[in-house]
């Protein structure tokens, strides 16, 4: 995955029907499609139930979209998300979508996006209706993502050096784990960096390193090698 070929990806979040605990792994998965430059969460932010999302919007650069409950039993969020998605689709500046919701009402939207040849990833709970699951290019169970991430974090505790930032290491571990690897377990440095950057405002300069390779070479958990084509590949050792 090269920086000069990155696609522009939009993540639309139905905050009423999505868990904020899943935002980290969702952004990591969406790095398969490109850079998630558009991040919007829709809902009535006056509701106490959205406090979990309210705590995430600044940390992850998510733009909150206020939707008032004007009529009981009617969900304005679904309509606004659909309108925004269609606007992006027709402007031609978005190359893929992520829809974070467990609501089957987004089935027509997912189908319409795919008809224009764009991928749409759905992220929802195990109870998400089959209709929405099948309408997506790929549907991912967010609960399973969260569980897998917690298990990885537990296994990582024994290998993290006390002198290093644990949050940074876990970010790099997750980015490596989500990247495509060859038969020797090496992943392209560019893809690892893209996945790490997709999940946070990660910048190696914040940690005193000019480049990602400089940082990884300073971390005993990784090894690296430069191949004949000039590309750098990295491998997690422990």
N, C-alpha and C positions, 0 to 999 in steps of 0.2 A: 504494500500500500504506500504509494509515493505522495508526498505533500502536494505536488503539482497536478495530481489527478483526483484530489478529494472531491467527493460529491457533497452537496448541500442538503442536509437532512433536517426535517422538522419533527419534533416530539410534541404531541398534543395530549394533555393529561386531563382526564375527567376526574377531578379531585374528589368528587363525591363517591366514586366507584373505583378508587385505586389507592393502594397503600404507599405512603411516603417512604416506608422502610425499603421499598424496592428500587428507588431511584438510582442508587449506585450501580447495581448489576444491570439495570436496564440501559443506562448510558454506555456501559461496557459492551453489551451485546450490539447496540446500534452502531458502534464503531465499525462493524462489519460493512455497513452501508456507506459510511463517510463521516463527515464532521457535523455534529448536532449543533448547528448555529441558531436554530429557532427552537425555543423551549417555552411552552405556554401551559399554564395550569388554569382550568376553568372551574368556577363554582361560586357559591354565595359566601364570601369571605367573612360575613357577619356570623356564620355558624361556628359554634364551638368545636364541632366535629372536624373542621378544617385546620385546627391549630397545628396539627402535625405537619401539614403542607406549608403553613405560614412560616414555620421555623426553617423550612428548606429553601424557600425561594431565593433568598439572597446568597446563600452558600453555593447554590448550583446555577445561579444566573437564570432562574426561571421567571418569566413574566406573568404575574397573576392577572387573570381576566375576570372581572367582577360580573356575575350574573345574578340578578335579583329573582326571587321566587314570586313572580307577579301573580300567578294563578296556581292555586293548590292542585297538586297532582300533575302539573305540567312542568317539564324540565327544559328550561331555556338553554341550559349548558349544551345539550346535545346539538341543538340547532346552531348555536354560535360556533361550536367546534367544526361542524360541517361546512358552514359558510366560509370560515377562515381557511379550511383545507381546500375548498374549491377555488377560492381566490388565489391561493398559492399555486395550485395546479395550473390555472389558466395563465398566470404570469410567467410560468416556465422557469422559475428560478430555484425550484426545489426538486430534488432528484429521488427522494424517497421519504417515507413517513413512518413514524412510530405512533401508535394509538394506545395509550395506557388506560384501559377501562375493562370492566367485566360486563358491560351493557351490550346486549344484542342489537340495540338500536343503531349501532355503528356498522352493522353488516353492510347496508347499502353503500355507505361511504367507502368502506374498504374495497368493495367490488368495483366501484366507480374509479377509484385510484388505479387499481390493477388493470382496468380496461384501457387506460392510457399508457400502460407499459411501465408503470413505476412500482417498485416494491413497497409493501406496507407490512410492518411487523406489528402484531398485536401482543399486548402484555396484560394479562388478567389473572384472576384467581382460578382455582380448580373448578369452581362452579360456573364459570363462563359458558354461556350457551354454545352449543356446537355450531350454530349458524354463523356466529361471529368468528369462531375459530377457523372454520373452513374458508371464510371469505378472505382471510389474510394470507399473504404470501408465506408467512411463518407466524405461528402463535406460540408464545412462551409463557409457561406457568411461573408467575412472579414468586409465588410461595416457594417453589422448588429452587429458584435462583437465590432467594434469601437464605434458605437452609444450606445450600451448597457453599455460599460465601461464609456463613458462620462456621461450618465444618472446616473450611480451608483456613480460616483465621485461627481456629483452635490448634490445628496441626502446625501452623506457622510459628506459634509462640516459642517452641523449643529452638527455633533456628534464628530468631531475631537477636541481633547483637544489642546489648544495652546502650551502646554508644550511638546508635542510629535511631532515627525517628521511626517509630513503629508504624505510624499512619502512612508515612512515605513508603516504607517497605511493603506494606500490604497493598498499597496502590500499584506498585511495580509488580508484585507477585500476581495480582489479579489481571493486570494488563498482559503479562507474559502468558498466563494460563489461558486467556481468551484468544491469543494470537495463534495463527497457523504455524505448526512446527514441522521440521523435516524428520527423516527417520532417525536422526541422531539427537533429536530433541531441541534443535536450534530454531529460533524465530527471528524474523527480520527486525533489526533495531527500529526501522522506520515504523513498522506496524505496532510494536510495543509502545513507542512514543506516542503514536496517534491514539491508541486506546487509553493510555494514561491521561493524555490531554483532553480526551473526550469526556472523561468522567469528572474532571476538576479543572481549576485554573492552574494546573501543574506547569511549572517552568523551572528548569534545572538551575537557572541563575539565582533563584530564590534560595538555593542551598549551596551557593558558592561555586557552581560548576558551569563552564561555558557551554558544554554540550552534554547530551544524554549519555554518550559513550563514556565520557570522563567520569560521570557519576557512577555508572554501572561497574566500571573497572575498579572503582574505589570500594565497592561493596563486595565482600567475600561470598555472598550468596549467588553471584553471577560470574560466568566466564564469557568471553567474546572472541570472535575471529573475523578477520577480513578476508573475503573470498576473491577469486580472480576477477570477477566483474566489478570489484570495488565496493560491493555492498557489505555492510557489517551485520553479523548475526550474533545473537546472544542466547545463552542457555542458563536456566536456573540450576544451581548445583544442590541446594538444600533449602 
